[in-house]
Amino acid sequence: MKKAILRISLFGFLLAAAPAAQAQCSVCSRTTEQMGEKPAKGINNGVIYLMAMPLTIIGIIGYRWWQRNREDIAGGGGGYQS
């Protein structure tokens, strides 16, 4: 449990310490440069917001898969079997 809390804390710290990244394609970047700074920040935040849900879903699926695989190994099932 302590290991999990440490990992989550480290991830949160690294996420908070990371500089703001531009999350736009080249076409969107050029368009937002012409619009000004405030609309550019809005579009950038929108791109990040739209990416949050798919990444969350992928993370949940990956975690559940890992958790089930770990339980199978602990139970003597041998892990993933095709």
PDB file with one MODEL, atoms N, CA, C and O in Angstrom:
MODEL        1
ATOM      1  N   MET A   1       0.825  -1.192   0.000  1.00  0.00           N
ATOM      2  CA  MET A   1       0.000   0.000   0.000  1.00  0.00           C
ATOM      3  C   MET A   1       0.869   1.256   0.000  1.00  0.00           C
ATOM      4  O   MET A   1       0.573   2.226  -0.699  1.00  0.00           O
ATOM      5  N   LYS A   2       1.942   1.230   0.789  1.00  0.00           N
ATOM      6  CA  LYS A   2       2.823   2.391   0.839  1.00  0.00           C
ATOM      7  C   LYS A   2       3.479   2.636  -0.516  1.00  0.00           C
ATOM      8  O   LYS A   2       3.702   3.777  -0.920  1.00  0.00           O
ATOM      9  N   LYS A   3       3.782   1.542  -1.205  1.00  0.00           N
ATOM     10  CA  LYS A   3       4.410   1.663  -2.520  1.00  0.00           C
ATOM     11  C   LYS A   3       3.464   2.339  -3.518  1.00  0.00           C
ATOM     12  O   LYS A   3       3.886   3.170  -4.322  1.00  0.00           O
ATOM     13  N   ALA A   4       2.191   1.974  -3.455  1.00  0.00           N
ATOM     14  CA  ALA A   4       1.199   2.569  -4.355  1.00  0.00           C
ATOM     15  C   ALA A   4       1.017   4.052  -4.060  1.00  0.00           C
ATOM     16  O   ALA A   4       0.925   4.865  -4.980  1.00  0.00           O
ATOM     17  N   ILE A   5       0.964   4.404  -2.783  1.00  0.00           N
ATOM     18  CA  ILE A   5       0.816   5.815  -2.411  1.00  0.00           C
ATOM     19  C   ILE A   5       2.034   6.608  -2.861  1.00  0.00           C
ATOM     20  O   ILE A   5       1.904   7.738  -3.332  1.00  0.00           O
ATOM     21  N   LEU A   6       3.216   6.021  -2.716  1.00  0.00           N
ATOM     22  CA  LEU A   6       4.440   6.691  -3.161  1.00  0.00           C
ATOM     23  C   LEU A   6       4.421   6.918  -4.669  1.00  0.00           C
ATOM     24  O   LEU A   6       4.786   7.996  -5.138  1.00  0.00           O
ATOM     25  N   ARG A   7       4.001   5.919  -5.423  1.00  0.00           N
ATOM     26  CA  ARG A   7       3.948   6.056  -6.883  1.00  0.00           C
ATOM     27  C   ARG A   7       2.943   7.123  -7.307  1.00  0.00           C
ATOM     28  O   ARG A   7       3.221   7.940  -8.185  1.00  0.00           O
ATOM     29  N   ILE A   8       1.779   7.105  -6.677  1.00  0.00           N
ATOM     30  CA  ILE A   8       0.755   8.099  -7.013  1.00  0.00           C
ATOM     31  C   ILE A   8       1.230   9.500  -6.654  1.00  0.00           C
ATOM     32  O   ILE A   8       1.014  10.445  -7.412  1.00  0.00           O
ATOM     33  N   SER A   9       1.875   9.635  -5.504  1.00  0.00           N
ATOM     34  CA  SER A   9       2.396  10.939  -5.085  1.00  0.00           C
ATOM     35  C   SER A   9       3.475  11.429  -6.042  1.00  0.00           C
ATOM     36  O   SER A   9       3.495  12.603  -6.411  1.00  0.00           O
ATOM     37  N   LEU A  10       4.369  10.532  -6.444  1.00  0.00           N
ATOM     38  CA  LEU A  10       5.434  10.900  -7.377  1.00  0.00           C
ATOM     39  C   LEU A  10       4.848  11.320  -8.722  1.00  0.00           C
ATOM     40  O   LEU A  10       5.280  12.311  -9.310  1.00  0.00           O
ATOM     41  N   PHE A  11       3.865  10.563  -9.206  1.00  0.00           N
ATOM     42  CA  PHE A  11       3.220  10.909 -10.466  1.00  0.00           C
ATOM     43  C   PHE A  11       2.548  12.273 -10.378  1.00  0.00           C
ATOM     44  O   PHE A  11       2.673  13.092 -11.290  1.00  0.00           O
ATOM     45  N   GLY A  12       1.837  12.516  -9.283  1.00  0.00           N
ATOM     46  CA  GLY A  12       1.176  13.807  -9.094  1.00  0.00           C
ATOM     47  C   GLY A  12       2.164  14.954  -9.038  1.00  0.00           C
ATOM     48  O   GLY A  12       1.918  16.019  -9.604  1.00  0.00           O
ATOM     49  N   PHE A  13       3.288  14.742  -8.354  1.00  0.00           N
ATOM     50  CA  PHE A  13       4.312  15.783  -8.272  1.00  0.00           C
ATOM     51  C   PHE A  13       4.899  16.072  -9.645  1.00  0.00           C
ATOM     52  O   PHE A  13       5.047  17.233 -10.026  1.00  0.00           O
ATOM     53  N   LEU A  14       5.235  15.025 -10.391  1.00  0.00           N
ATOM     54  CA  LEU A  14       5.806  15.225 -11.727  1.00  0.00           C
ATOM     55  C   LEU A  14       4.808  15.897 -12.663  1.00  0.00           C
ATOM     56  O   LEU A  14       5.186  16.725 -13.492  1.00  0.00           O
ATOM     57  N   LEU A  15       3.546  15.542 -12.529  1.00  0.00           N
ATOM     58  CA  LEU A  15       2.514  16.163 -13.353  1.00  0.00           C
ATOM     59  C   LEU A  15       2.371  17.642 -13.025  1.00  0.00           C
ATOM     60  O   LEU A  15       2.225  18.471 -13.924  1.00  0.00           O
ATOM     61  N   ALA A  16       2.414  17.974 -11.740  1.00  0.00           N
ATOM     62  CA  ALA A  16       2.276  19.370 -11.321  1.00  0.00           C
ATOM     63  C   ALA A  16       3.517  20.187 -11.676  1.00  0.00           C
ATOM     64  O   ALA A  16       3.414  21.384 -11.945  1.00  0.00           O
ATOM     65  N   ALA A  17       4.681  19.552 -11.678  1.00  0.00           N
ATOM     66  CA  ALA A  17       5.926  20.263 -11.939  1.00  0.00           C
ATOM     67  C   ALA A  17       6.214  20.426 -13.432  1.00  0.00           C
ATOM     68  O   ALA A  17       7.089  21.205 -13.810  1.00  0.00           O
ATOM     69  N   ALA A  18       5.500  19.711 -14.271  1.00  0.00           N
ATOM     70  CA  ALA A  18       5.745  19.772 -15.713  1.00  0.00           C
ATOM     71  C   ALA A  18       5.331  21.133 -16.266  1.00  0.00           C
ATOM     72  O   ALA A  18       4.305  21.679 -15.862  1.00  0.00           O
ATOM     73  N   PRO A  19       6.115  21.678 -17.176  1.00  0.00           N
ATOM     74  CA  PRO A  19       5.728  22.959 -17.780  1.00  0.00           C
ATOM     75  C   PRO A  19       4.518  22.768 -18.688  1.00  0.00           C
ATOM     76  O   PRO A  19       4.253  21.667 -19.170  1.00  0.00           O
ATOM     77  N   ALA A  20       3.809  23.831 -18.905  1.00  0.00           N
ATOM     78  CA  ALA A  20       2.630  23.768 -19.782  1.00  0.00           C
ATOM     79  C   ALA A  20       3.075  23.383 -21.190  1.00  0.00           C
ATOM     80  O   ALA A  20       3.990  23.990 -21.747  1.00  0.00           O
ATOM     81  N   ALA A  21       2.436  22.394 -21.750  1.00  0.00           N
ATOM     82  CA  ALA A  21       2.794  21.914 -23.079  1.00  0.00           C
ATOM     83  C   ALA A  21       1.746  22.367 -24.088  1.00  0.00           C
ATOM     84  O   ALA A  21       0.568  22.493 -23.756  1.00  0.00           O
ATOM     85  N   GLN A  22       2.173  22.605 -25.297  1.00  0.00           N
ATOM     86  CA  GLN A  22       1.251  22.944 -26.365  1.00  0.00           C
ATOM     87  C   GLN A  22       0.710  21.641 -26.944  1.00  0.00           C
ATOM     88  O   GLN A  22       1.467  20.842 -27.494  1.00  0.00           O
ATOM     89  N   ALA A  23      -0.575  21.431 -26.822  1.00  0.00           N
ATOM     90  CA  ALA A  23      -1.189  20.172 -27.234  1.00  0.00           C
ATOM     91  C   ALA A  23      -2.022  20.375 -28.492  1.00  0.00           C
ATOM     92  O   ALA A  23      -3.210  20.053 -28.518  1.00  0.00           O
ATOM     93  N   GLN A  24      -1.399  20.907 -29.524  1.00  0.00           N
ATOM     94  CA  GLN A  24      -2.134  21.202 -30.742  1.00  0.00           C
ATOM     95  C   GLN A  24      -1.342  20.724 -31.950  1.00  0.00           C
ATOM     96  O   GLN A  24      -0.116  20.623 -31.913  1.00  0.00           O
ATOM     97  N   CYS A  25      -2.065  20.435 -33.007  1.00  0.00           N
ATOM     98  CA  CYS A  25      -1.405  20.105 -34.262  1.00  0.00           C
ATOM     99  C   CYS A  25      -0.896  21.401 -34.902  1.00  0.00           C
ATOM    100  O   CYS A  25      -1.209  22.493 -34.428  1.00  0.00           O
ATOM    101  N   SER A  26      -0.133  21.281 -35.946  1.00  0.00           N
ATOM    102  CA  SER A  26       0.464  22.470 -36.564  1.00  0.00           C
ATOM    103  C   SER A  26      -0.593  23.403 -37.161  1.00  0.00           C
ATOM    104  O   SER A  26      -0.425  24.622 -37.122  1.00  0.00           O
ATOM    105  N   VAL A  27      -1.662  22.858 -37.706  1.00  0.00           N
ATOM    106  CA  VAL A  27      -2.715  23.694 -38.288  1.00  0.00           C
ATOM    107  C   VAL A  27      -3.414  24.492 -37.192  1.00  0.00           C
ATOM    108  O   VAL A  27      -3.656  25.689 -37.348  1.00  0.00           O
ATOM    109  N   CYS A  28      -3.736  23.830 -36.089  1.00  0.00           N
ATOM    110  CA  CYS A  28      -4.389  24.522 -34.971  1.00  0.00           C
ATOM    111  C   CYS A  28      -3.462  25.571 -34.370  1.00  0.00           C
ATOM    112  O   CYS A  28      -3.912  26.648 -33.979  1.00  0.00           O
ATOM    113  N   SER A  29      -2.177  25.263 -34.295  1.00  0.00           N
ATOM    114  CA  SER A  29      -1.218  26.226 -33.737  1.00  0.00           C
ATOM    115  C   SER A  29      -1.179  27.501 -34.577  1.00  0.00           C
ATOM    116  O   SER A  29      -1.188  28.608 -34.038  1.00  0.00           O
ATOM    117  N   ARG A  30      -1.135  27.337 -35.904  1.00  0.00           N
ATOM    118  CA  ARG A  30      -1.107  28.515 -36.776  1.00  0.00           C
ATOM    119  C   ARG A  30      -2.387  29.336 -36.651  1.00  0.00           C
ATOM    120  O   ARG A  30      -2.347  30.567 -36.630  1.00  0.00           O
ATOM    121  N   THR A  31      -3.509  28.652 -36.569  1.00  0.00           N
ATOM    122  CA  THR A  31      -4.789  29.345 -36.438  1.00  0.00           C
ATOM    123  C   THR A  31      -4.856  30.119 -35.133  1.00  0.00           C
ATOM    124  O   THR A  31      -5.285  31.273 -35.121  1.00  0.00           O
ATOM    125  N   THR A  32      -4.440  29.509 -34.045  1.00  0.00           N
ATOM    126  CA  THR A  32      -4.508  30.175 -32.747  1.00  0.00           C
ATOM    127  C   THR A  32      -3.504  31.313 -32.637  1.00  0.00           C
ATOM    128  O   THR A  32      -3.751  32.279 -31.915  1.00  0.00           O
ATOM    129  N   GLU A  33      -2.383  31.222 -33.333  1.00  0.00           N
ATOM    130  CA  GLU A  33      -1.425  32.332 -33.336  1.00  0.00           C
ATOM    131  C   GLU A  33      -2.047  33.574 -33.965  1.00  0.00           C
ATOM    132  O   GLU A  33      -1.780  34.695 -33.534  1.00  0.00           O
ATOM    133  N   GLN A  34      -2.870  33.372 -34.975  1.00  0.00           N
ATOM    134  CA  GLN A  34      -3.515  34.495 -35.638  1.00  0.00           C
ATOM    135  C   GLN A  34      -4.655  35.070 -34.799  1.00  0.00           C
ATOM    136  O   GLN A  34      -4.984  36.249 -34.933  1.00  0.00           O
ATOM    137  N   MET A  35      -5.264  34.249 -33.932  1.00  0.00           N
ATOM    138  CA  MET A  35      -6.407  34.691 -33.135  1.00  0.00           C
ATOM    139  C   MET A  35      -5.996  35.487 -31.898  1.00  0.00           C
ATOM    140  O   MET A  35      -6.770  36.314 -31.417  1.00  0.00           O
ATOM    141  N   GLY A  36      -4.824  35.258 -31.390  1.00  0.00           N
ATOM    142  CA  GLY A  36      -4.401  35.927 -30.167  1.00  0.00           C
ATOM    143  C   GLY A  36      -4.188  34.934 -29.038  1.00  0.00           C
ATOM    144  O   GLY A  36      -4.399  33.732 -29.200  1.00  0.00           O
ATOM    145  N   GLU A  37      -3.764  35.456 -27.886  1.00  0.00           N
ATOM    146  CA  GLU A  37      -3.375  34.569 -26.793  1.00  0.00           C
ATOM    147  C   GLU A  37      -4.554  33.944 -26.051  1.00  0.00           C
ATOM    148  O   GLU A  37      -4.509  32.759 -25.723  1.00  0.00           O
ATOM    149  N   LYS A  38      -5.598  34.709 -25.783  1.00  0.00           N
ATOM    150  CA  LYS A  38      -6.715  34.181 -24.994  1.00  0.00           C
ATOM    151  C   LYS A  38      -7.449  33.044 -25.718  1.00  0.00           C
ATOM    152  O   LYS A  38      -7.685  32.004 -25.104  1.00  0.00           O
ATOM    153  N   PRO A  39      -7.816  33.197 -26.989  1.00  0.00           N
ATOM    154  CA  PRO A  39      -8.440  32.066 -27.690  1.00  0.00           C
ATOM    155  C   PRO A  39      -7.497  30.867 -27.825  1.00  0.00           C
ATOM    156  O   PRO A  39      -7.943  29.720 -27.820  1.00  0.00           O
ATOM    157  N   ALA A  40      -6.202  31.135 -27.944  1.00  0.00           N
ATOM    158  CA  ALA A  40      -5.237  30.041 -28.057  1.00  0.00           C
ATOM    159  C   ALA A  40      -5.221  29.203 -26.786  1.00  0.00           C
ATOM    160  O   ALA A  40      -5.165  27.975 -26.849  1.00  0.00           O
ATOM    161  N   LYS A  41      -5.268  29.860 -25.640  1.00  0.00           N
ATOM    162  CA  LYS A  41      -5.306  29.119 -24.375  1.00  0.00           C
ATOM    163  C   LYS A  41      -6.594  28.313 -24.267  1.00  0.00           C
ATOM    164  O   LYS A  41      -6.583  27.190 -23.763  1.00  0.00           O
ATOM    165  N   GLY A  42      -7.698  28.876 -24.734  1.00  0.00           N
ATOM    166  CA  GLY A  42      -8.973  28.163 -24.694  1.00  0.00           C
ATOM    167  C   GLY A  42      -8.961  26.917 -25.557  1.00  0.00           C
ATOM    168  O   GLY A  42      -9.440  25.863 -25.140  1.00  0.00           O
ATOM    169  N   ILE A  43      -8.414  27.034 -26.757  1.00  0.00           N
ATOM    170  CA  ILE A  43      -8.336  25.874 -27.644  1.00  0.00           C
ATOM    171  C   ILE A  43      -7.402  24.824 -27.058  1.00  0.00           C
ATOM    172  O   ILE A  43      -7.705  23.632 -27.108  1.00  0.00           O
ATOM    173  N   ASN A  44      -6.269  25.251 -26.504  1.00  0.00           N
ATOM    174  CA  ASN A  44      -5.326  24.319 -25.895  1.00  0.00           C
ATOM    175  C   ASN A  44      -5.983  23.573 -24.732  1.00  0.00           C
ATOM    176  O   ASN A  44      -5.828  22.358 -24.608  1.00  0.00           O
ATOM    177  N   ASN A  45      -6.713  24.292 -23.883  1.00  0.00           N
ATOM    178  CA  ASN A  45      -7.416  23.643 -22.774  1.00  0.00           C
ATOM    179  C   ASN A  45      -8.487  22.680 -23.284  1.00  0.00           C
ATOM    180  O   ASN A  45      -8.708  21.626 -22.688  1.00  0.00           O
ATOM    181  N   GLY A  46      -9.149  23.039 -24.380  1.00  0.00           N
ATOM    182  CA  GLY A  46     -10.156  22.157 -24.961  1.00  0.00           C
ATOM    183  C   GLY A  46      -9.557  20.861 -25.479  1.00  0.00           C
ATOM    184  O   GLY A  46     -10.140  19.791 -25.302  1.00  0.00           O
ATOM    185  N   VAL A  47      -8.400  20.950 -26.115  1.00  0.00           N
ATOM    186  CA  VAL A  47      -7.720  19.749 -26.613  1.00  0.00           C
ATOM    187  C   VAL A  47      -7.349  18.839 -25.448  1.00  0.00           C
ATOM    188  O   VAL A  47      -7.552  17.626 -25.512  1.00  0.00           O
ATOM    189  N   ILE A  48      -6.811  19.418 -24.397  1.00  0.00           N
ATOM    190  CA  ILE A  48      -6.436  18.624 -23.224  1.00  0.00           C
ATOM    191  C   ILE A  48      -7.679  17.998 -22.595  1.00  0.00           C
ATOM    192  O   ILE A  48      -7.646  16.833 -22.200  1.00  0.00           O
ATOM    193  N   TYR A  49      -8.756  18.741 -22.497  1.00  0.00           N
ATOM    194  CA  TYR A  49     -10.010  18.229 -21.929  1.00  0.00           C
ATOM    195  C   TYR A  49     -10.545  17.060 -22.753  1.00  0.00           C
ATOM    196  O   TYR A  49     -10.991  16.059 -22.194  1.00  0.00           O
ATOM    197  N   LEU A  50     -10.502  17.185 -24.077  1.00  0.00           N
ATOM    198  CA  LEU A  50     -11.005  16.120 -24.937  1.00  0.00           C
ATOM    199  C   LEU A  50     -10.153  14.854 -24.856  1.00  0.00           C
ATOM    200  O   LEU A  50     -10.665  13.755 -25.071  1.00  0.00           O
ATOM    201  N   MET A  51      -8.868  14.991 -24.549  1.00  0.00           N
ATOM    202  CA  MET A  51      -7.997  13.824 -24.426  1.00  0.00           C
ATOM    203  C   MET A  51      -8.124  13.138 -23.070  1.00  0.00           C
ATOM    204  O   MET A  51      -7.704  11.990 -22.924  1.00  0.00           O
ATOM    205  N   ALA A  52      -8.687  13.806 -22.088  1.00  0.00           N
ATOM    206  CA  ALA A  52      -8.752  13.243 -20.737  1.00  0.00           C
ATOM    207  C   ALA A  52      -9.619  11.985 -20.681  1.00  0.00           C
ATOM    208  O   ALA A  52      -9.218  11.005 -20.053  1.00  0.00           O
ATOM    209  N   MET A  53     -10.764  11.979 -21.303  1.00  0.00           N
ATOM    210  CA  MET A  53     -11.675  10.838 -21.194  1.00  0.00           C
ATOM    211  C   MET A  53     -11.115   9.575 -21.859  1.00  0.00           C
ATOM    212  O   MET A  53     -11.129   8.522 -21.221  1.00  0.00           O
ATOM    213  N   PRO A  54     -10.622   9.621 -23.103  1.00  0.00           N
ATOM    214  CA  PRO A  54     -10.069   8.388 -23.683  1.00  0.00           C
ATOM    215  C   PRO A  54      -8.879   7.852 -22.892  1.00  0.00           C
ATOM    216  O   PRO A  54      -8.741   6.640 -22.722  1.00  0.00           O
ATOM    217  N   LEU A  55      -8.021   8.747 -22.409  1.00  0.00           N
ATOM    218  CA  LEU A  55      -6.876   8.286 -21.629  1.00  0.00           C
ATOM    219  C   LEU A  55      -7.314   7.689 -20.300  1.00  0.00           C
ATOM    220  O   LEU A  55      -6.704   6.732 -19.824  1.00  0.00           O
ATOM    221  N   THR A  56      -8.350   8.233 -19.700  1.00  0.00           N
ATOM    222  CA  THR A  56      -8.881   7.670 -18.460  1.00  0.00           C
ATOM    223  C   THR A  56      -9.449   6.278 -18.709  1.00  0.00           C
ATOM    224  O   THR A  56      -9.212   5.360 -17.924  1.00  0.00           O
ATOM    225  N   ILE A  57     -10.188   6.120 -19.785  1.00  0.00           N
ATOM    226  CA  ILE A  57     -10.765   4.812 -20.111  1.00  0.00           C
ATOM    227  C   ILE A  57      -9.664   3.788 -20.367  1.00  0.00           C
ATOM    228  O   ILE A  57      -9.741   2.663 -19.873  1.00  0.00           O
ATOM    229  N   ILE A  58      -8.647   4.161 -21.131  1.00  0.00           N
ATOM    230  CA  ILE A  58      -7.530   3.257 -21.396  1.00  0.00           C
ATOM    231  C   ILE A  58      -6.820   2.888 -20.098  1.00  0.00           C
ATOM    232  O   ILE A  58      -6.446   1.733 -19.899  1.00  0.00           O
ATOM    233  N   GLY A  59      -6.637   3.861 -19.223  1.00  0.00           N
ATOM    234  CA  GLY A  59      -5.994   3.598 -17.938  1.00  0.00           C
ATOM    235  C   GLY A  59      -6.790   2.637 -17.079  1.00  0.00           C
ATOM    236  O   GLY A  59      -6.218   1.746 -16.452  1.00  0.00           O
ATOM    237  N   ILE A  60      -8.107   2.806 -17.040  1.00  0.00           N
ATOM    238  CA  ILE A  60      -8.956   1.912 -16.243  1.00  0.00           C
ATOM    239  C   ILE A  60      -8.914   0.493 -16.809  1.00  0.00           C
ATOM    240  O   ILE A  60      -8.799  -0.473 -16.055  1.00  0.00           O
ATOM    241  N   ILE A  61      -9.006   0.367 -18.121  1.00  0.00           N
ATOM    242  CA  ILE A  61      -8.942  -0.960 -18.740  1.00  0.00           C
ATOM    243  C   ILE A  61      -7.593  -1.614 -18.462  1.00  0.00           C
ATOM    244  O   ILE A  61      -7.540  -2.796 -18.121  1.00  0.00           O
ATOM    245  N   GLY A  62      -6.509  -0.866 -18.602  1.00  0.00           N
ATOM    246  CA  GLY A  62      -5.180  -1.409 -18.326  1.00  0.00           C
ATOM    247  C   GLY A  62      -5.010  -1.821 -16.878  1.00  0.00           C
ATOM    248  O   GLY A  62      -4.420  -2.862 -16.590  1.00  0.00           O
ATOM    249  N   TYR A  63      -5.520  -1.015 -15.970  1.00  0.00           N
ATOM    250  CA  TYR A  63      -5.415  -1.339 -14.544  1.00  0.00           C
ATOM    251  C   TYR A  63      -6.199  -2.600 -14.211  1.00  0.00           C
ATOM    252  O   TYR A  63      -5.714  -3.469 -13.486  1.00  0.00           O
ATOM    253  N   ARG A  64      -7.418  -2.697 -14.744  1.00  0.00           N
ATOM    254  CA  ARG A  64      -8.236  -3.890 -14.473  1.00  0.00           C
ATOM    255  C   ARG A  64      -7.593  -5.147 -15.057  1.00  0.00           C
ATOM    256  O   ARG A  64      -7.631  -6.214 -14.443  1.00  0.00           O
ATOM    257  N   TRP A  65      -7.005  -5.016 -16.244  1.00  0.00           N
ATOM    258  CA  TRP A  65      -6.330  -6.143 -16.874  1.00  0.00           C
ATOM    259  C   TRP A  65      -5.144  -6.568 -16.018  1.00  0.00           C
ATOM    260  O   TRP A  65      -4.969  -7.759 -15.761  1.00  0.00           O
ATOM    261  N   TRP A  66      -4.336  -5.630 -15.577  1.00  0.00           N
ATOM    262  CA  TRP A  66      -3.182  -5.919 -14.734  1.00  0.00           C
ATOM    263  C   TRP A  66      -3.626  -6.554 -13.418  1.00  0.00           C
ATOM    264  O   TRP A  66      -3.021  -7.519 -12.951  1.00  0.00           O
ATOM    265  N   GLN A  67      -4.681  -6.008 -12.829  1.00  0.00           N
ATOM    266  CA  GLN A  67      -5.178  -6.516 -11.552  1.00  0.00           C
ATOM    267  C   GLN A  67      -5.674  -7.963 -11.700  1.00  0.00           C
ATOM    268  O   GLN A  67      -5.363  -8.806 -10.858  1.00  0.00           O
ATOM    269  N   ARG A  68      -6.422  -8.254 -12.733  1.00  0.00           N
ATOM    270  CA  ARG A  68      -6.932  -9.606 -12.955  1.00  0.00           C
ATOM    271  C   ARG A  68      -5.785 -10.573 -13.233  1.00  0.00           C
ATOM    272  O   ARG A  68      -5.801 -11.706 -12.752  1.00  0.00           O
ATOM    273  N   ASN A  69      -4.792 -10.136 -14.005  1.00  0.00           N
ATOM    274  CA  ASN A  69      -3.639 -10.975 -14.303  1.00  0.00           C
ATOM    275  C   ASN A  69      -2.867 -11.283 -13.024  1.00  0.00           C
ATOM    276  O   ASN A  69      -2.414 -12.410 -12.826  1.00  0.00           O
ATOM    277  N   ARG A  70      -2.718 -10.299 -12.169  1.00  0.00           N
ATOM    278  CA  ARG A  70      -2.004 -10.477 -10.904  1.00  0.00           C
ATOM    279  C   ARG A  70      -2.759 -11.456  -9.999  1.00  0.00           C
ATOM    280  O   ARG A  70      -2.138 -12.287  -9.337  1.00  0.00           O
ATOM    281  N   GLU A  71      -4.088 -11.362  -9.965  1.00  0.00           N
ATOM    282  CA  GLU A  71      -4.889 -12.288  -9.162  1.00  0.00           C
ATOM    283  C   GLU A  71      -4.796 -13.713  -9.701  1.00  0.00           C
ATOM    284  O   GLU A  71      -4.758 -14.667  -8.925  1.00  0.00           O
ATOM    285  N   ASP A  72      -4.758 -13.863 -11.025  1.00  0.00           N
ATOM    286  CA  ASP A  72      -4.629 -15.193 -11.618  1.00  0.00           C
ATOM    287  C   ASP A  72      -3.292 -15.827 -11.258  1.00  0.00           C
ATOM    288  O   ASP A  72      -3.231 -17.018 -10.953  1.00  0.00           O
ATOM    289  N   ILE A  73      -2.231 -15.045 -11.291  1.00  0.00           N
ATOM    290  CA  ILE A  73      -0.904 -15.563 -10.951  1.00  0.00           C
ATOM    291  C   ILE A  73      -0.856 -15.951  -9.477  1.00  0.00           C
ATOM    292  O   ILE A  73      -0.324 -17.006  -9.131  1.00  0.00           O
ATOM    293  N   ALA A  74      -1.406 -15.108  -8.610  1.00  0.00           N
ATOM    294  CA  ALA A  74      -1.401 -15.389  -7.170  1.00  0.00           C
ATOM    295  C   ALA A  74      -2.252 -16.615  -6.848  1.00  0.00           C
ATOM    296  O   ALA A  74      -1.946 -17.347  -5.907  1.00  0.00           O
ATOM    297  N   GLY A  75      -3.298 -16.842  -7.605  1.00  0.00           N
ATOM    298  CA  GLY A  75      -4.179 -17.978  -7.372  1.00  0.00           C
ATOM    299  C   GLY A  75      -3.691 -19.264  -8.014  1.00  0.00           C
ATOM    300  O   GLY A  75      -4.340 -20.301  -7.884  1.00  0.00           O
ATOM    301  N   GLY A  76      -2.575 -19.218  -8.694  1.00  0.00           N
ATOM    302  CA  GLY A  76      -2.036 -20.413  -9.334  1.00  0.00           C
ATOM    303  C   GLY A  76      -2.554 -20.635 -10.735  1.00  0.00           C
ATOM    304  O   GLY A  76      -2.338 -21.700 -11.314  1.00  0.00           O
ATOM    305  N   GLY A  77      -3.233 -19.648 -11.288  1.00  0.00           N
ATOM    306  CA  GLY A  77      -3.785 -19.796 -12.628  1.00  0.00           C
ATOM    307  C   GLY A  77      -2.752 -19.638 -13.723  1.00  0.00           C
ATOM    308  O   GLY A  77      -3.008 -20.030 -14.862  1.00  0.00           O
ATOM    309  N   GLY A  78      -1.599 -19.082 -13.421  1.00  0.00           N
ATOM    310  CA  GLY A  78      -0.542 -18.951 -14.409  1.00  0.00           C
ATOM    311  C   GLY A  78      -0.607 -17.689 -15.226  1.00  0.00           C
ATOM    312  O   GLY A  78       0.157 -17.546 -16.181  1.00  0.00           O
ATOM    313  N   GLY A  79      -1.491 -16.762 -14.892  1.00  0.00           N
ATOM    314  CA  GLY A  79      -1.543 -15.490 -15.607  1.00  0.00           C
ATOM    315  C   GLY A  79      -2.370 -15.578 -16.867  1.00  0.00           C
ATOM    316  O   GLY A  79      -3.284 -16.398 -16.959  1.00  0.00           O
ATOM    317  N   TYR A  80      -2.059 -14.745 -17.834  1.00  0.00           N
ATOM    318  CA  TYR A  80      -2.815 -14.659 -19.077  1.00  0.00           C
ATOM    319  C   TYR A  80      -2.599 -15.916 -19.901  1.00  0.00           C
ATOM    320  O   TYR A  80      -1.465 -16.346 -20.112  1.00  0.00           O
ATOM    321  N   GLN A  81      -3.683 -16.494 -20.359  1.00  0.00           N
ATOM    322  CA  GLN A  81      -3.598 -17.677 -21.205  1.00  0.00           C
ATOM    323  C   GLN A  81      -4.460 -17.458 -22.430  1.00  0.00           C
ATOM    324  O   GLN A  81      -5.603 -17.014 -22.332  1.00  0.00           O
ATOM    325  N   SER A  82      -3.900 -17.775 -23.583  1.00  0.00           N
ATOM    326  CA  SER A  82      -4.656 -17.580 -24.819  1.00  0.00           C
ATOM    327  C   SER A  82      -5.382 -18.828 -25.227  1.00  0.00           C
ATOM    328  O   SER A  82      -6.069 -18.836 -26.248  1.00  0.00           O
TER     329      SER A  82
ENDMDL
END
